[in-house]
């Protein structure tokens, strides 16, 4: 039975309309767990100065280690990908993915838009999908958790060095800012 009702289900894409997400460039990605459940570990204070924690660190549990390994394996599945800064947080993953060259046959391809939109091979969408599948398989084989990820992911096209620097700093400092993070 199909529960889809176009009169009440109005899901809109959060992607930049008309943009080719298989195009060379840098992309900042955030992928959140379902209901923002803390599945990957915890943030702990490290070191003390004047009775205040100096900094905080993400301590990965087994699931977090698998998520980190799956992230690091992305270039094995997508050879035209270079990974920059990333972090696995308790309930989300941040990372910068660089597509180093356009895949053959995709440069002049304008994907058809419809309610059953397909993911373009070797695009940011296919990379995120592969990562999510790898982590989800581990959860299903090793825990009673079936639904690991929220339905979509957030992305930002990095267009200049200033933006790249700001995002890299944000990723590095994410554990220190956990309590004020939007995903906390």
C-alpha positions in Angstrom: 0.0 0.0 0.0 1.4 3.4 -1.0 1.0 6.1 1.7 2.1 8.9 -0.5 -0.6 11.6 -0.9 0.5 14.6 -3.0 -2.1 16.8 -1.3 -0.3 16.5 2.1 3.2 15.4 1.3 5.1 18.4 -0.1 8.8 17.5 0.2 11.0 20.0 -1.5 14.6 19.6 -2.3 17.1 21.6 -0.3 19.7 21.4 -3.0 20.7 24.4 -5.1 18.4 24.2 -8.1 20.1 23.4 -11.4 23.5 22.8 -9.7 25.5 19.8 -10.9 26.6 18.0 -7.7 29.0 15.8 -9.6 31.0 19.0 -10.6 34.6 19.5 -9.4 34.8 21.4 -6.2 34.7 21.4 -2.4 31.5 20.5 -0.6 30.9 20.8 3.2 28.6 18.0 4.3 26.6 17.4 7.5 24.8 14.1 8.0 22.6 13.7 11.1 21.3 10.6 12.9 17.6 9.9 13.1 16.0 12.1 15.8 19.5 13.3 16.6 20.2 10.3 18.8 23.8 10.2 20.1 24.9 6.9 18.5 28.6 7.5 17.9 30.1 8.3 21.3 30.4 11.3 23.6 32.2 14.6 24.2 34.5 14.6 27.2 36.6 17.4 28.8 40.3 17.0 28.4 42.8 18.8 30.6 42.0 21.3 33.3 43.2 24.9 33.7 42.0 27.0 36.7 39.4 24.4 37.5 37.8 24.8 34.0 38.1 22.2 31.2 40.7 23.4 28.7 39.2 21.6 25.7 36.8 18.9 24.8 37.3 15.8 22.7 35.0 13.4 20.9 35.4 9.8 22.2 34.2 7.4 19.6 32.3 4.2 20.6 32.4 1.2 18.3 29.7 2.6 16.1 31.6 5.9 15.9 34.7 4.1 14.9 32.8 2.4 12.1 31.4 5.7 10.9 34.9 7.2 10.9 36.3 4.2 9.0 33.4 4.3 6.5 34.1 8.0 6.0 37.8 7.4 5.4 37.0 4.6 2.9 35.0 7.0 0.6 38.0 7.5 -1.8 38.3 3.7 -2.2 34.8 3.6 -3.7 35.0 7.0 -5.4 38.6 7.5 -6.7 38.0 11.1 -7.8 37.3 12.1 -4.2 39.8 13.7 -1.9 38.7 14.1 1.8 39.6 17.1 3.8 38.8 17.8 7.5 36.0 15.8 9.0 34.7 14.8 12.4 32.3 12.2 13.7 30.2 13.8 16.5 27.8 12.0 18.9 24.8 12.5 16.5 26.2 13.8 13.3 29.1 13.8 10.9 30.8 16.9 9.4 33.2 16.7 6.5 34.6 18.4 3.5 34.6 16.4 0.3 36.5 17.5 -2.8 35.5 16.2 -6.2 38.8 16.4 -8.1 37.5 15.9 -11.7 34.2 15.5 -13.4 33.2 11.9 -14.2 33.2 11.0 -17.8 29.8 11.5 -19.5 28.3 13.6 -16.7 29.6 17.1 -17.7 26.8 17.9 -20.1 24.1 15.8 -18.5 21.1 17.7 -17.1 19.3 15.3 -14.8 15.5 15.0 -15.2 13.5 16.3 -12.3 10.6 14.2 -11.2 9.1 12.7 -8.0 11.4 9.7 -8.4 14.6 11.6 -9.0 17.7 9.4 -9.4 21.0 10.1 -7.8 23.7 10.9 -10.3 26.6 8.4 -10.1 29.8 9.8 -8.5 27.9 12.9 -7.2 27.8 14.2 -3.7 24.4 12.5 -3.3 25.8 9.1 -4.3 28.8 9.5 -2.0 26.6 10.4 1.0 24.3 7.6 0.1 27.2 5.0 0.0 28.5 6.3 3.4 25.1 6.0 5.0 24.6 2.5 3.6 27.9 1.3 5.0 27.3 2.6 8.5 23.6 1.4 8.5 24.7 -2.1 7.5 27.0 -2.2 10.5 24.2 -1.1 12.9 21.8 -3.6 11.5 24.3 -6.5 11.9 25.5 -5.5 15.3 22.7 -3.7 17.1 18.9 -3.5 17.3 18.9 -0.1 15.6 17.4 -0.2 12.1 17.0 3.5 11.3 20.3 5.3 11.7 20.1 8.5 9.6 17.7 11.2 9.0 16.3 11.2 5.5 18.5 13.9 3.9 21.8 15.7 4.6 23.0 19.3 4.6 25.6 20.5 2.1 27.3 23.8 1.3 29.3 24.5 -1.8 32.6 26.0 -0.7 33.4 28.8 -3.1 36.5 30.5 -1.7 39.5 30.2 0.7 37.8 32.3 3.4 34.8 30.0 3.4 37.0 26.9 3.4 39.0 28.2 6.4 35.9 29.2 8.4 34.4 25.7 7.8 37.6 23.9 8.6 37.9 25.8 11.9 34.3 25.0 12.7 34.8 21.3 12.1 38.0 21.3 14.3 36.4 23.2 17.1 33.1 21.3 17.0 33.8 19.2 20.1 34.7 22.4 22.1 31.4 24.0 21.1 29.2 20.9 21.6 26.8 22.5 24.1 26.0 25.4 21.9 26.0 23.3 18.7 22.7 23.3 16.6 22.8 19.5 16.7 23.2 19.2 20.5 
